Amino acid sequence: MSEQLADERASAAPVPGRVAGRAVTLIPHRAPGVEESTLLSDYQRILAAVRQAAGPAMARQVGEVLGVDVSVRAKLEPLRGKLVRLVDRGWLRRLPGGRFTTRL
């Protein structure tokens, strides 16, 4: 059973990109020993904005805190994509209704 779980985790791991000939993962998975400081500054600011919210935050609320023009959908969607990437990597949780919150 543990071998099967290990195989599933390995297949679900993101394929690293390449920067200057080196393999890198731009958004690392949240795991013990992986600090928030390893994230790019944009993602650190997003996490801080979600924490700052009085409860689960919508992408629009996060955008307002970050100074994104939330009235323009084309500017809000990339932010929503970053929020979803943080969810996929375990840094945030996505609640029903499109709200985001930090993990404990």
The 8 nearest C-alpha neighbors of each residue, nearest first, counted from 0:
[[1, 3, 2, 4, 5, 6, 7, 8],
 [2, 0, 4, 3, 5, 6, 7, 8],
 [3, 1, 5, 0, 4, 6, 7, 8],
 [2, 4, 6, 0, 1, 5, 7, 8],
 [5, 3, 7, 1, 6, 2, 8, 0],
 [4, 6, 2, 8, 3, 7, 1, 9],
 [5, 7, 3, 9, 4, 8, 2, 10],
 [8, 6, 4, 10, 9, 5, 11, 3],
 [9, 7, 11, 5, 10, 6, 4, 12],
 [8, 10, 6, 12, 7, 11, 5, 4],
 [9, 11, 7, 8, 12, 6, 13, 5],
 [12, 10, 8, 9, 7, 13, 6, 14],
 [11, 13, 9, 10, 8, 14, 28, 7],
 [14, 12, 15, 11, 24, 10, 28, 9],
 [13, 15, 12, 16, 24, 23, 22, 11],
 [16, 14, 24, 23, 22, 13, 17, 25],
 [17, 15, 23, 22, 24, 14, 18, 25],
 [18, 16, 22, 21, 20, 23, 19, 15],
 [17, 19, 21, 20, 22, 16, 23, 24],
 [18, 20, 21, 17, 22, 23, 16, 15],
 [19, 21, 18, 17, 22, 23, 16, 15],
 [22, 20, 17, 18, 19, 23, 16, 15],
 [21, 23, 17, 16, 15, 18, 20, 24],
 [24, 22, 15, 16, 17, 25, 21, 18],
 [25, 23, 15, 26, 27, 16, 22, 14],
 [24, 26, 23, 27, 38, 39, 16, 15],
 [25, 27, 24, 38, 28, 88, 39, 85],
 [28, 26, 24, 25, 29, 88, 38, 37],
 [29, 27, 88, 30, 89, 26, 90, 33],
 [28, 30, 89, 90, 88, 33, 27, 31],
 [31, 29, 33, 28, 32, 89, 34, 27],
 [32, 30, 33, 29, 34, 28, 35, 89],
 [31, 33, 30, 34, 29, 35, 37, 28],
 [34, 32, 30, 31, 29, 35, 37, 28],
 [35, 33, 36, 37, 32, 29, 38, 31],
 [34, 36, 37, 38, 33, 43, 29, 90],
 [35, 37, 34, 38, 43, 39, 40, 33],
 [38, 36, 35, 34, 39, 33, 27, 26],
 [39, 37, 36, 35, 26, 42, 43, 40],
 [38, 40, 42, 41, 43, 37, 25, 26],
 [39, 41, 43, 42, 44, 38, 36, 45],
 [42, 40, 44, 43, 39, 45, 38, 46],
 [41, 43, 45, 44, 40, 39, 38, 46],
 [42, 44, 40, 46, 45, 41, 38, 47],
 [45, 43, 47, 41, 42, 46, 48, 40],
 [46, 44, 42, 48, 47, 43, 49, 41],
 [45, 47, 43, 49, 48, 44, 50, 42],
 [46, 48, 44, 50, 45, 49, 51, 43],
 [49, 47, 51, 45, 50, 46, 61, 44],
 [48, 50, 46, 52, 51, 47, 56, 100],
 [51, 49, 47, 48, 52, 46, 101, 100],
 [50, 52, 48, 49, 47, 53, 54, 46],
 [53, 51, 54, 49, 50, 56, 48, 55],
 [52, 54, 51, 55, 56, 50, 49, 100],
 [55, 53, 52, 56, 100, 50, 49, 51],
 [54, 56, 100, 99, 98, 52, 57, 53],
 [57, 55, 98, 99, 60, 54, 52, 49],
 [56, 58, 98, 60, 59, 99, 97, 61],
 [57, 59, 61, 60, 79, 62, 56, 78],
 [58, 60, 62, 57, 61, 69, 63, 75],
 [61, 59, 63, 57, 62, 58, 56, 64],
 [60, 62, 58, 64, 63, 59, 48, 65],
 [63, 61, 67, 59, 65, 60, 64, 66],
 [62, 64, 66, 60, 65, 61, 67, 59],
 [65, 63, 61, 62, 66, 48, 60, 67],
 [66, 64, 62, 63, 67, 61, 48, 44],
 [65, 67, 63, 64, 62, 68, 69, 61],
 [66, 68, 62, 69, 65, 63, 74, 75],
 [67, 69, 70, 71, 66, 74, 62, 63],
 [70, 68, 71, 67, 75, 59, 62, 63],
 [69, 71, 68, 72, 75, 74, 67, 59],
 [72, 70, 69, 73, 74, 68, 75, 67],
 [71, 73, 75, 74, 76, 70, 69, 68],
 [74, 72, 71, 75, 76, 77, 69, 70],
 [75, 73, 72, 71, 76, 77, 68, 69],
 [74, 76, 72, 78, 73, 69, 77, 79],
 [75, 77, 79, 78, 73, 74, 72, 80],
 [78, 76, 80, 79, 75, 74, 81, 73],
 [79, 77, 81, 80, 76, 75, 82, 58],
 [78, 80, 76, 82, 77, 81, 58, 83],
 [81, 79, 77, 83, 78, 82, 76, 84],
 [82, 80, 84, 78, 83, 79, 85, 77],
 [81, 83, 79, 85, 80, 84, 78, 86],
 [82, 84, 86, 80, 85, 81, 87, 79],
 [85, 83, 87, 81, 86, 82, 80, 88],
 [84, 86, 82, 90, 88, 83, 87, 91],
 [85, 87, 91, 83, 89, 84, 88, 92],
 [88, 86, 84, 85, 89, 83, 90, 91],
 [87, 89, 28, 85, 86, 90, 29, 84],
 [88, 90, 86, 29, 87, 91, 28, 85],
 [89, 91, 85, 86, 29, 88, 102, 101],
 [92, 90, 86, 101, 102, 85, 89, 100],
 [93, 91, 100, 86, 99, 101, 102, 94],
 [94, 92, 99, 98, 86, 100, 97, 91],
 [93, 95, 98, 99, 97, 96, 92, 100],
 [96, 94, 97, 98, 93, 99, 92, 55],
 [95, 97, 98, 94, 93, 57, 99, 55],
 [98, 96, 95, 94, 57, 93, 99, 58],
 [99, 97, 57, 56, 94, 55, 96, 93],
 [98, 100, 93, 56, 55, 92, 94, 57],
 [99, 101, 55, 92, 91, 49, 56, 93],
 [102, 100, 91, 92, 103, 50, 90, 49],
 [101, 103, 91, 92, 90, 100, 89, 86],
 [102, 101, 91, 100, 90, 92, 89, 50]]
